[in-house]
């Protein structure tokens, strides 16, 4: 049986922005996978103590952002897992729940630089494909054979910048989708 290649794009998505969507599009356009699942992380094990917007609100924003794109899926799979959910356990649970799929992981070059500090990094490398996208200077780092570099356009946007813009009363049009912008305003997020 040929398994359907599915990329897991994990993140806080607080909020999801146009840069996230562009990366997912680049994955599909380059034929690296048929689908990208935006895995909303309830708690990042590497950012303990950071305040996050309620996970259900973040999930709703991702659902709004990906609506209408059959290659994208908002995913709350980690919501039911023990916290913090380490990537290796999430991927193993996904494999068990979806045996017809081959899962790959999409991470930024900044995370790749510290990947050796991830919980069970060697197991992730041995069992799953990894796609690394540019961050910072955009240059490709040295990568092992089962890790793919995704040459993608860098967007000058971050979730932090979006939150700060909202808090300062600035417009965020063009940084997030119109639906996400409306959701942020209606729910008075990041004030």
C-alpha positions in Angstrom: 0.0 0.0 0.0 1.3 3.4 -0.9 1.0 5.7 2.0 -0.2 9.3 1.6 2.6 11.7 2.5 1.5 14.2 5.1 3.5 17.0 6.5 3.1 17.9 10.2 3.6 21.6 10.7 3.5 22.0 14.5 3.4 25.3 16.2 1.7 27.6 18.7 0.1 29.5 15.8 -0.6 32.4 18.2 -1.8 33.6 15.7 -1.3 31.8 12.4 -0.1 34.2 9.8 0.6 34.5 6.0 4.1 33.2 6.4 2.9 29.9 7.8 0.4 29.5 4.9 3.1 30.3 2.4 5.4 27.6 3.8 2.6 25.1 3.6 1.9 26.1 0.0 5.6 25.7 -0.9 5.6 22.2 0.5 2.7 21.2 -1.7 3.9 23.1 -4.8 7.3 21.3 -4.6 5.5 17.9 -4.4 6.9 17.1 -1.0 3.5 16.1 0.3 -0.2 16.1 -0.7 -1.3 17.5 2.6 0.0 19.8 5.4 -1.6 19.4 8.8 -1.2 22.5 11.0 -0.7 20.8 14.4 -1.8 23.4 17.0 0.4 22.7 20.1 -1.3 23.2 23.4 2.1 23.7 25.1 5.6 23.9 23.6 8.0 21.8 25.7 10.8 24.1 24.7 9.0 27.2 25.8 7.7 26.3 29.2 6.1 29.2 31.1 5.2 31.3 28.0 1.7 32.5 28.1 -0.3 31.2 25.1 -3.8 32.2 24.0 -6.4 29.5 24.7 -5.7 26.5 22.5 -9.3 26.4 21.2 -9.1 30.0 20.0 -5.7 29.3 18.3 -7.3 26.2 16.6 -10.2 28.3 15.4 -7.8 30.8 13.9 -6.0 28.0 12.0 -9.3 26.6 10.9 -10.3 30.0 9.4 -6.9 30.4 7.8 -6.9 27.0 6.0 -10.6 26.9 5.1 -11.1 26.3 1.4 -7.7 24.8 0.8 -8.1 21.0 0.5 -4.4 20.4 1.0 -4.4 22.1 4.4 -5.9 20.8 7.7 -6.2 22.3 11.1 -5.3 19.6 13.6 -6.0 19.4 17.3 -4.5 15.9 17.7 -2.1 17.0 20.5 -5.0 18.3 22.6 -5.8 14.8 23.7 -2.2 13.8 24.4 -0.3 14.1 27.7 1.4 17.5 28.2 3.8 18.5 27.2 3.6 16.4 24.1 7.0 15.7 22.7 7.2 15.5 18.9 8.3 11.9 18.9 5.2 10.8 20.8 2.9 12.9 18.6 4.3 11.3 15.5 4.1 7.8 16.9 0.5 8.4 17.9 -0.3 9.8 14.5 1.2 6.7 12.8 -1.0 4.5 15.0 -4.1 6.5 14.3 -3.5 6.9 10.6 -1.6 3.8 9.3 -2.3 4.8 5.7 -0.1 7.9 6.0 3.6 8.6 6.0 4.3 11.6 8.2 7.1 14.1 7.7 7.9 17.0 10.0 8.3 20.6 8.9 10.5 22.8 11.1 12.4 26.0 10.7 16.2 26.3 10.3 16.3 27.9 13.8 14.8 24.7 15.3 17.0 22.5 13.1 20.1 24.2 14.7 19.0 22.9 18.2 17.3 19.7 17.0 19.9 17.6 18.7 18.4 18.9 22.0 14.9 17.7 21.1 13.6 14.8 23.1 14.5 11.6 21.3 15.9 13.5 18.3 17.7 10.4 17.0 14.5 8.4 16.9 12.7 11.2 15.0 15.5 11.4 12.5 15.6 7.6 12.1 11.8 7.1 11.7 10.5 10.3 10.0 11.4 12.6 7.1 12.1 16.2 8.1 11.7 19.3 5.9 13.6 22.4 7.0 12.6 25.9 5.9 14.6 29.1 6.0 14.7 31.4 9.0 17.0 34.3 9.6 19.6 34.6 6.8 17.8 32.0 4.7 20.9 30.0 4.0 20.7 26.2 3.9 22.5 24.5 6.8 24.3 21.1 6.4 21.6 18.4 6.4 21.7 14.7 6.6 20.4 12.5 3.8 16.8 12.1 5.1 16.4 15.9 5.8 15.2 18.1 2.9 15.8 21.8 2.5 12.7 23.7 1.4 13.8 26.8 -0.5 10.9 29.1 0.4 10.4 32.8 0.3 11.0 34.4 3.7 8.2 36.6 5.0 8.9 39.4 7.3 6.2 38.4 9.7 6.0 36.6 13.0 3.3 35.8 15.4 5.0 38.0 18.0 5.0 40.9 15.6 1.3 40.4 14.9 0.5 40.3 18.7 2.6 43.4 19.3 0.9 45.3 16.4 -2.6 44.5 17.8 -1.5 45.5 21.3 -0.2 48.8 19.8 -3.5 49.4 17.9 -1.8 49.0 14.5 -3.4 47.3 11.5 -2.5 43.7 10.8 -4.0 43.5 7.3 -1.7 41.5 5.1 0.0 39.8 8.0 -2.9 37.4 8.7 -5.8 36.4 6.5 -8.9 38.7 6.6 -10.8 35.9 8.5 -8.2 35.6 11.1 -7.9 39.4 11.5 -11.7 39.6 12.0 -11.5 36.8 14.6 -8.8 38.6 16.5 -10.8 41.9 16.5 -14.1 40.2 17.4 -12.5 38.2 20.3 -10.4 41.1 21.5 -7.2 39.0 21.4 -3.7 40.4 22.1 -4.9 43.7 23.6 
